[in-house]
Amino acid sequence: MRDRLGRFVTDWRLRVVLPHIRGRLLDVGCGLNDLVRSYDGDGTGVDVYQWGDVDVVVDDTASLSFEDGEFDTVTVVAALNHIPNRVEALAEAYRVLRPGGHIITTMIPAPVGRVWHLLRRPWDADQRERGMKDGEVYGLSRSEVHRLLGQAGFRISFEQRFMLGFNLLTVATKPAEHLE
Protein backbone atom coordinates (compact mmCIF):
# COMPACT_ATOMS: atom_id res chain seq x y z
CA MET A 1 0.00 0.00 0.00
CA ARG A 2 1.31 3.42 -0.91
CA ASP A 3 0.59 6.82 0.48
CA ARG A 4 -0.79 9.49 -1.87
CA LEU A 5 2.58 11.02 -2.77
CA GLY A 6 4.11 7.60 -3.43
CA ARG A 7 1.19 6.66 -5.68
CA PHE A 8 1.38 10.01 -7.50
CA VAL A 9 5.11 9.58 -8.24
CA THR A 10 4.64 5.97 -9.35
CA ASP A 11 1.78 6.89 -11.66
CA TRP A 12 3.83 9.74 -13.16
CA ARG A 13 6.71 7.35 -13.90
CA LEU A 14 4.30 4.87 -15.50
CA ARG A 15 2.83 7.58 -17.77
CA VAL A 16 6.34 8.49 -18.95
CA VAL A 17 7.68 4.94 -19.41
CA LEU A 18 4.70 3.02 -20.84
CA PRO A 19 4.61 4.73 -24.27
CA HIS A 20 8.17 3.53 -24.95
CA ILE A 21 7.57 -0.17 -24.25
CA ARG A 22 7.19 -2.51 -27.21
CA GLY A 23 6.68 -6.27 -27.35
CA ARG A 24 7.69 -8.63 -24.58
CA LEU A 25 8.73 -6.73 -21.45
CA LEU A 26 11.17 -7.59 -18.67
CA ASP A 27 11.07 -5.15 -15.74
CA VAL A 28 14.23 -5.47 -13.62
CA GLY A 29 13.86 -4.25 -10.05
CA CYS A 30 10.09 -4.31 -10.48
CA GLY A 31 9.20 -3.62 -6.83
CA LEU A 32 5.42 -3.90 -6.51
CA ASN A 33 5.30 -4.80 -10.24
CA ASP A 34 3.13 -1.81 -11.16
CA LEU A 35 4.72 -1.39 -14.60
CA VAL A 36 4.10 -4.97 -15.72
CA ARG A 37 0.55 -4.87 -14.35
CA SER A 38 -0.11 -1.59 -16.19
CA TYR A 39 1.40 -2.72 -19.49
CA ASP A 40 -1.11 -3.97 -22.06
CA GLY A 41 1.11 -6.79 -23.25
CA ASP A 42 3.32 -9.69 -22.20
CA GLY A 43 5.53 -8.75 -19.27
CA THR A 44 7.57 -10.24 -16.45
CA GLY A 45 8.75 -8.45 -13.33
CA VAL A 46 11.92 -9.57 -11.54
CA ASP A 47 13.35 -8.35 -8.25
CA VAL A 48 15.72 -9.53 -5.55
CA TYR A 49 13.03 -9.00 -2.91
CA GLN A 50 9.48 -10.33 -2.84
CA TRP A 51 7.29 -7.27 -2.58
CA GLY A 52 4.09 -9.34 -2.88
CA ASP A 53 3.45 -9.34 -6.64
CA VAL A 54 6.90 -10.02 -8.11
CA ASP A 55 6.75 -12.59 -10.92
CA VAL A 56 10.29 -13.92 -10.45
CA VAL A 57 12.49 -13.40 -7.39
CA VAL A 58 16.20 -13.74 -8.18
CA ASP A 59 19.34 -13.71 -6.06
CA ASP A 60 21.12 -11.44 -8.53
CA THR A 61 19.78 -9.41 -11.47
CA ALA A 62 23.09 -10.11 -13.23
CA SER A 63 22.14 -13.79 -13.47
CA LEU A 64 18.71 -14.29 -15.01
CA SER A 65 17.19 -17.58 -16.14
CA PHE A 66 15.91 -16.25 -19.47
CA GLU A 67 17.08 -17.13 -22.97
CA ASP A 68 19.26 -14.86 -25.09
CA GLY A 69 17.15 -12.30 -26.95
CA GLU A 70 13.93 -13.32 -25.21
CA PHE A 71 12.65 -9.75 -24.62
CA ASP A 72 11.87 -6.75 -26.83
CA THR A 73 12.06 -4.22 -23.99
CA VAL A 74 13.90 -4.26 -20.67
CA THR A 75 13.09 -1.60 -18.09
CA VAL A 76 14.95 -0.54 -14.96
CA VAL A 77 12.67 2.09 -13.45
CA ALA A 78 14.00 3.97 -10.41
CA ALA A 79 16.10 0.91 -9.57
CA LEU A 80 19.49 1.04 -11.31
CA ASN A 81 20.98 2.81 -8.29
CA HIS A 82 19.78 -0.06 -6.07
CA ILE A 83 21.67 -2.67 -8.10
CA PRO A 84 25.19 -2.95 -6.61
CA ASN A 85 26.65 -4.75 -9.65
CA ARG A 86 25.16 -2.37 -12.22
CA VAL A 87 27.66 -3.15 -15.00
CA GLU A 88 27.00 -6.89 -14.79
CA ALA A 89 23.22 -6.43 -14.48
CA LEU A 90 23.14 -4.23 -17.60
CA ALA A 91 25.27 -6.78 -19.47
CA GLU A 92 22.67 -9.40 -18.52
CA ALA A 93 19.87 -7.11 -19.70
CA TYR A 94 21.76 -6.79 -23.00
CA ARG A 95 21.95 -10.58 -23.27
CA VAL A 96 18.21 -11.18 -22.75
CA LEU A 97 17.24 -8.32 -25.09
CA ARG A 98 16.74 -9.05 -28.79
CA PRO A 99 18.90 -7.17 -31.29
CA GLY A 100 17.21 -3.85 -32.01
CA GLY A 101 15.40 -4.00 -28.67
CA HIS A 102 15.32 -1.19 -26.11
CA ILE A 103 16.31 -0.73 -22.53
CA ILE A 104 14.46 2.01 -20.64
CA THR A 105 15.79 3.51 -17.42
CA THR A 106 14.64 6.29 -15.13
CA MET A 107 17.01 7.86 -12.64
CA ILE A 108 17.41 10.81 -10.32
CA PRO A 109 20.79 12.32 -9.42
CA ALA A 110 22.31 11.32 -6.07
CA PRO A 111 21.75 14.66 -4.26
CA VAL A 112 18.05 14.58 -5.14
CA GLY A 113 17.86 10.91 -4.16
CA ARG A 114 19.51 11.53 -0.81
CA VAL A 115 16.94 14.22 0.09
CA TRP A 116 14.06 12.14 -1.33
CA HIS A 117 15.05 9.06 0.70
CA LEU A 118 15.41 11.14 3.87
CA LEU A 119 12.01 12.81 3.46
CA ARG A 120 10.18 9.65 2.31
CA ARG A 121 11.64 7.18 4.84
CA PRO A 122 8.55 7.05 7.10
CA TRP A 123 6.30 6.07 4.16
CA ASP A 124 8.70 4.08 1.95
CA ALA A 125 8.51 0.31 2.51
CA ASP A 126 11.72 -0.19 0.51
CA GLN A 127 13.66 1.82 3.06
CA ARG A 128 11.84 0.47 6.12
CA GLU A 129 11.85 -3.23 5.15
CA ARG A 130 14.95 -3.64 3.03
CA GLY A 131 17.08 -0.52 3.46
CA MET A 132 20.18 0.47 1.50
CA LYS A 133 22.67 -2.36 0.93
CA ASP A 134 26.39 -2.28 0.15
CA GLY A 135 26.99 -0.87 -3.32
CA GLU A 136 23.65 0.91 -3.57
CA VAL A 137 23.66 4.67 -4.13
CA TYR A 138 21.01 7.35 -3.84
CA GLY A 139 20.99 8.10 -7.56
CA LEU A 140 23.11 8.37 -10.69
CA SER A 141 23.98 11.33 -12.87
CA ARG A 142 23.11 11.48 -16.55
CA SER A 143 26.76 10.87 -17.44
CA GLU A 144 26.93 7.84 -15.11
CA VAL A 145 23.82 6.33 -16.72
CA HIS A 146 25.30 6.95 -20.18
CA ARG A 147 28.63 5.39 -19.19
CA LEU A 148 26.97 2.29 -17.72
CA LEU A 149 24.70 1.77 -20.73
CA GLY A 150 27.62 2.30 -23.11
CA GLN A 151 29.79 -0.21 -21.23
CA ALA A 152 27.03 -2.78 -21.73
CA GLY A 153 26.94 -2.08 -25.48
CA PHE A 154 23.78 0.04 -25.68
CA ARG A 155 23.38 3.20 -27.77
CA ILE A 156 21.32 6.08 -26.36
CA SER A 157 18.35 6.72 -28.66
CA PHE A 158 16.09 9.05 -26.65
CA GLU A 159 16.09 11.07 -23.43
CA GLN A 160 13.51 13.12 -21.62
CA ARG A 161 13.54 14.93 -18.30
CA PHE A 162 10.37 14.69 -16.24
CA MET A 163 9.15 15.25 -12.67
CA LEU A 164 10.04 18.94 -12.81
CA GLY A 165 13.37 18.03 -14.41
CA PHE A 166 14.58 15.97 -11.45
CA ASN A 167 14.09 12.60 -13.15
CA LEU A 168 15.62 11.39 -16.40
CA LEU A 169 14.10 8.85 -18.78
CA THR A 170 16.76 7.24 -20.98
CA VAL A 171 15.95 4.87 -23.82
CA ALA A 172 18.87 2.97 -25.33
CA THR A 173 19.01 0.43 -28.12
CA LYS A 174 20.82 -2.87 -28.47
CA PRO A 175 22.34 -2.59 -31.95
CA ALA A 176 20.86 -4.95 -34.51
CA GLU A 177 23.25 -7.68 -35.58
CA HIS A 178 24.74 -7.15 -38.98
CA LEU A 179 24.31 -9.87 -41.55
CA GLU A 180 27.55 -10.75 -43.31
Secondary structure by P-SEA (a helix, b strand, c coil): cccaaaaaaaaaaaaacccccccbbbbcccccccccccccccbbbbccccccccccccccccccccccccccbbbbccccccccaaaaaaaaaaaaccccbbbbbbbbcaaaaaaaaaaacccccccccccccccccccccaaaaaaaaaaaccccccccccccccbbbbbbbccccccc
